Amino acid sequence: MRRSKSIYAVLAIAIILSILLTAAAGSGDPLFLDQAAADLMKRLFPESSYSFFNLIAELGDKLVIGIIVLLMIAWLAVKKRDVLGIIILVTAVGLGNEVSKWIKELVARERPAIGAMEASYSFPSGHAMVGLILYVFIACFIMKNVQSTRGKWWIGSAAAILILLIGLSRIAVHAHYFTDVLGGYTFGIIWSYVWLLIYEVLKERLAK
């Protein structure tokens, strides 16, 4: 993982936004961004599109994430023999899910009225946060084995589109507010950076 100024800038923005969004979500007051996003989604996506978005949302669901993690473990073990990568991946995704739950309980923001049947609180979106962590890790692991810049660009772009679609799906079906998803992204970026940095540092030390 390259430690460039752009990465530090994204990390700084994510930290600032996560603090602001947590404070806003915890206030209990209606947020203009959420209402504007909800109105826009209603205009853009009719109820007939919900089945598509529900299918996309499954890519951030616990069961599918668990299956994908197992596949990544198999790949890292058999093809790459990267035990450290397996440990970091499982820890980052597993603990990331628990941190998401902890923040939900701390903020205690109720779900949108239409999505009130969901059992957990609303902020941050677990699908957005844990989904981002998982697919960022997958992209980073795969890109390490790709030499061409174009290939890395396509992998990164595919991961970014998938992450965005998962977040969009949660707003489209009214399971989350826009700021829930944005909060999930900011916490996911911070969490991913921390664990990718740990992976990089430990791998360098083990190589010595």
Disulfide bonds with the S-S distance in Angstrom:
none
